[in-house]
Amino acid sequence: MKELILLKSGEIALKGLNRSTFEDRLIHNAKKSLEGTGAYGFTKAQSTFFVEPKSDDCDLDRAVDNLSKVFGIAALCRAGIAPKDFEAIKPAAATYLHDALSAAKTFKVTAKRADKRFVPASPELCAELGGYLIERFPHLKVDVRTPQVTVTVEVRDTAAYIHSDQIPGAGGIPVGSGGQAALLLSGGIDSPVAGYMMAKRGLKIIAVHFASPPYTSERSELKVHTLLEKLVPYTGSVRLFTVPFTEIQEEIKNKCDEDYFTLIMRRFMMVIAGEIAQNNRCGALITGESIGQVASQTMTALACTDAVSPLPVLRPVIGMDKEEIIQIARRIDTFETSILPYEDCCTVFTPRHPKTNPRLDAVEKAAAVLDSEALIRRAVDGARSVTIRKS
């Protein structure tokens, strides 16, 4: 029996006159995710997308796994294609779902008729198909509340599609439908989660990482590359900018009040990342800051860093506790990489007594001894970039 993949859109279905823009972006992203798994044709009807293999050598298992990470897809499944004839649907369902039904003890049948002219109607279709399947699989019992297998028949314009339980999709809206933003990416747990969450809201991301050799090692940079490799199945390819930050941190250490080290460093990061972001047509910065998690993430400290940002700062994990962030990190497979013991530049010059309730004028006075403009220019000009793609 021929198979295809059914994709169910979620939030996109609620869009108004620009719905087709979101749908076109979803199809574009889905096609990119399927590269290397074979050639497919795409069609859409209502809130369902039909992904049909063009040859027998398509890797549908890998295709489903890749598509499950594409934002904009609420649910998906493999489905068998049957003629729009009920007498053909019955044996097709038994054949296509043979292994699942043989292994199950309970089942139920659901039906969806996009073509309301199709006979029988949905209740009769479910009852008659259920009876037929019990005859073919006598060990089965009907359980309409918690079945082990749900047999679904979707009757569409040109064919009927048979499948069992759907798997959850990534949800959200398609990457690229909401513009582009720059993620300040350390090697920790929070910032990869922040990038994932904003990609789920339709943002294409670039990443900015600050490196401080010899205080930070080559392994810490490789760790960031690995984190992005974990993210790109969700975000699509990401251009990574690695900024040399050693000179700035040494200048801060040598000339500034120690209590303000972190705040002054974060202000430099905002300015540098903001310039790189603007040079790459980004409309915002993204950080993994969570209110109160560390001294530089109190409300007054965040206000001091925001004061120098040329762009809005998006903080999707701002109200989450560490365990909530870790749960997402585990789900997207970044957690184990994030906890590898390679220091990033944020932990190298940590003050012993950081200011938790700083005044903006005091921070500005502490930083006034630095030649900020020259330091920023050398850091931006020295940034290296590489594009991280799905392996």
PEFENHU-V931773 format. One record per backbone hydrogen bond with DSSP energy under -1.0 kcal/mol. CO is the residue of the C=O (numbers start at 1). NH is the residue of the N-H. E is the energy in kcal/mol with one decimal. If there is no record, write none. Layout:
co:CO nh:NH e:E
co:CO nh:NH e:E
This chain:
co:2 nh:81 e:-2.5
co:4 nh:79 e:-2.6
co:5 nh:51 e:-2.9
co:6 nh:77 e:-1.7
co:7 nh:49 e:-2.8
co:8 nh:74 e:-2.9
co:8 nh:75 e:-1.4
co:10 nh:13 e:-1.2
co:11 nh:14 e:-1.8
co:12 nh:15 e:-2.0
co:16 nh:19 e:-1.8
co:18 nh:22 e:-1.2
co:19 nh:23 e:-2.3
co:20 nh:24 e:-2.7
co:21 nh:25 e:-1.9
co:22 nh:26 e:-2.3
co:23 nh:27 e:-2.5
co:24 nh:28 e:-2.3
co:25 nh:29 e:-2.6
co:26 nh:30 e:-2.7
co:27 nh:31 e:-2.5
co:28 nh:32 e:-1.9
co:29 nh:33 e:-2.1
co:30 nh:34 e:-1.2
co:32 nh:35 e:-1.2
co:34 nh:37 e:-2.4
co:37 nh:59 e:-2.6
co:39 nh:54 e:-2.7
co:41 nh:52 e:-2.6
co:43 nh:50 e:-3.2
co:45 nh:48 e:-2.0
co:47 nh:9 e:-2.3
co:48 nh:45 e:-2.6
co:49 nh:7 e:-2.7
co:50 nh:43 e:-1.8
co:51 nh:5 e:-2.6
co:52 nh:41 e:-2.7
co:58 nh:60 e:-1.2
co:59 nh:63 e:-2.2
co:60 nh:64 e:-2.7
co:61 nh:65 e:-1.9
co:62 nh:66 e:-2.6
co:63 nh:67 e:-2.6
co:64 nh:68 e:-1.7
co:66 nh:69 e:-1.5
co:67 nh:70 e:-1.7
co:70 nh:73 e:-1.4
co:73 nh:171 e:-2.9
co:74 nh:169 e:-2.9
co:75 nh:8 e:-3.2
co:76 nh:167 e:-2.8
co:77 nh:6 e:-2.9
co:79 nh:4 e:-2.0
co:80 nh:162 e:-2.5
co:82 nh:160 e:-2.9
co:83 nh:85 e:-2.2
co:85 nh:88 e:-1.3
co:85 nh:89 e:-2.2
co:86 nh:90 e:-1.9
co:88 nh:92 e:-1.5
co:89 nh:93 e:-2.7
co:90 nh:94 e:-1.8
co:91 nh:95 e:-2.3
co:92 nh:96 e:-3.0
co:93 nh:97 e:-2.2
co:95 nh:98 e:-1.1
co:97 nh:101 e:-2.8
co:98 nh:102 e:-2.4
co:99 nh:103 e:-1.6
co:105 nh:141 e:-1.8
co:106 nh:149 e:-1.0
co:107 nh:143 e:-2.3
co:108 nh:151 e:-3.1
co:110 nh:153 e:-2.0
co:112 nh:155 e:-3.3
co:115 nh:118 e:-1.7
co:121 nh:125 e:-2.8
co:122 nh:126 e:-2.5
co:123 nh:127 e:-2.2
co:124 nh:128 e:-2.9
co:125 nh:129 e:-2.5
co:126 nh:130 e:-2.4
co:127 nh:131 e:-2.1
co:128 nh:132 e:-2.2
co:129 nh:133 e:-2.5
co:130 nh:134 e:-1.9
co:131 nh:135 e:-1.7
co:132 nh:136 e:-1.8
co:133 nh:137 e:-2.5
co:137 nh:140 e:-2.2
co:141 nh:107 e:-1.9
co:149 nh:108 e:-1.5
co:151 nh:110 e:-3.0
co:152 nh:163 e:-2.2
co:153 nh:112 e:-2.7
co:154 nh:161 e:-2.7
co:155 nh:114 e:-2.4
co:155 nh:115 e:-1.1
co:159 nh:156 e:-2.6
co:160 nh:82 e:-3.2
co:161 nh:154 e:-2.8
co:162 nh:80 e:-2.9
co:163 nh:152 e:-3.2
co:167 nh:76 e:-2.0
co:171 nh:72 e:-3.0
co:174 nh:177 e:-2.0
co:179 nh:204 e:-2.9
co:180 nh:283 e:-3.0
co:181 nh:206 e:-2.0
co:182 nh:286 e:-2.8
co:183 nh:185 e:-1.0
co:183 nh:208 e:-3.1
co:190 nh:194 e:-2.2
co:191 nh:195 e:-2.3
co:192 nh:196 e:-2.3
co:193 nh:197 e:-2.5
co:194 nh:198 e:-2.0
co:195 nh:199 e:-2.1
co:196 nh:200 e:-1.9
co:198 nh:203 e:-1.9
co:199 nh:202 e:-1.9
co:200 nh:173 e:-2.3
co:202 nh:176 e:-1.3
co:202 nh:178 e:-2.9
co:204 nh:181 e:-2.3
co:206 nh:183 e:-3.1
co:207 nh:241 e:-3.0
co:208 nh:185 e:-2.2
co:209 nh:243 e:-3.4
co:211 nh:245 e:-3.2
co:212 nh:215 e:-1.2
co:212 nh:216 e:-1.6
co:217 nh:221 e:-1.0
co:218 nh:222 e:-2.3
co:219 nh:223 e:-2.2
co:220 nh:224 e:-1.3
co:221 nh:225 e:-1.9
co:222 nh:226 e:-2.4
co:223 nh:227 e:-2.2
co:224 nh:228 e:-2.1
co:225 nh:229 e:-2.1
co:226 nh:230 e:-1.6
co:227 nh:231 e:-1.2
co:228 nh:232 e:-2.5
co:231 nh:234 e:-2.2
co:231 nh:235 e:-2.3
co:232 nh:236 e:-2.4
co:238 nh:388 e:-3.5
co:239 nh:207 e:-2.5
co:240 nh:386 e:-1.9
co:241 nh:209 e:-3.2
co:242 nh:384 e:-2.4
co:243 nh:211 e:-2.7
co:245 nh:249 e:-2.2
co:246 nh:250 e:-2.6
co:247 nh:251 e:-2.3
co:248 nh:252 e:-2.4
co:249 nh:253 e:-2.5
co:250 nh:254 e:-2.3
co:251 nh:255 e:-1.8
co:252 nh:256 e:-2.3
co:257 nh:260 e:-2.0
co:258 nh:261 e:-1.9
co:259 nh:355 e:-1.8
co:260 nh:264 e:-2.7
co:261 nh:265 e:-2.6
co:262 nh:266 e:-2.6
co:263 nh:267 e:-2.0
co:264 nh:268 e:-2.1
co:265 nh:269 e:-2.2
co:266 nh:270 e:-2.2
co:267 nh:271 e:-2.1
co:268 nh:272 e:-2.7
co:269 nh:273 e:-2.9
co:270 nh:274 e:-2.1
co:271 nh:275 e:-2.1
co:272 nh:276 e:-2.4
co:273 nh:277 e:-2.7
co:274 nh:278 e:-2.5
co:275 nh:279 e:-2.2
co:277 nh:282 e:-2.5
co:278 nh:281 e:-1.4
co:284 nh:182 e:-2.4
co:285 nh:314 e:-3.5
co:286 nh:184 e:-2.8
co:290 nh:293 e:-2.4
co:294 nh:297 e:-2.0
co:297 nh:292 e:-2.8
co:298 nh:302 e:-2.7
co:299 nh:303 e:-1.9
co:300 nh:304 e:-1.5
co:301 nh:305 e:-1.6
co:302 nh:306 e:-2.8
co:303 nh:307 e:-1.3
co:305 nh:308 e:-1.2
co:306 nh:309 e:-1.1
co:312 nh:285 e:-2.8
co:314 nh:287 e:-2.3
co:315 nh:318 e:-1.7
co:317 nh:320 e:-1.8
co:318 nh:291 e:-2.1
co:321 nh:325 e:-1.9
co:322 nh:326 e:-2.7
co:323 nh:327 e:-2.1
co:324 nh:328 e:-1.4
co:325 nh:329 e:-2.4
co:326 nh:330 e:-2.6
co:327 nh:331 e:-1.8
co:328 nh:332 e:-2.2
co:329 nh:334 e:-2.4
co:329 nh:335 e:-1.3
co:334 nh:338 e:-2.6
co:335 nh:339 e:-1.7
co:337 nh:340 e:-1.5
co:340 nh:342 e:-2.2
co:344 nh:347 e:-1.5
co:359 nh:363 e:-2.0
co:360 nh:364 e:-2.6
co:361 nh:365 e:-1.9
co:362 nh:366 e:-2.2
co:363 nh:367 e:-1.7
co:367 nh:370 e:-1.8
co:370 nh:372 e:-1.6
co:371 nh:375 e:-2.1
co:372 nh:376 e:-2.8
co:373 nh:377 e:-2.2
co:374 nh:378 e:-2.2
co:375 nh:379 e:-1.9
co:376 nh:380 e:-2.7
co:377 nh:381 e:-2.5
co:378 nh:382 e:-1.5
co:380 nh:383 e:-1.2
co:384 nh:242 e:-3.3
co:386 nh:240 e:-3.5
co:388 nh:238 e:-2.3
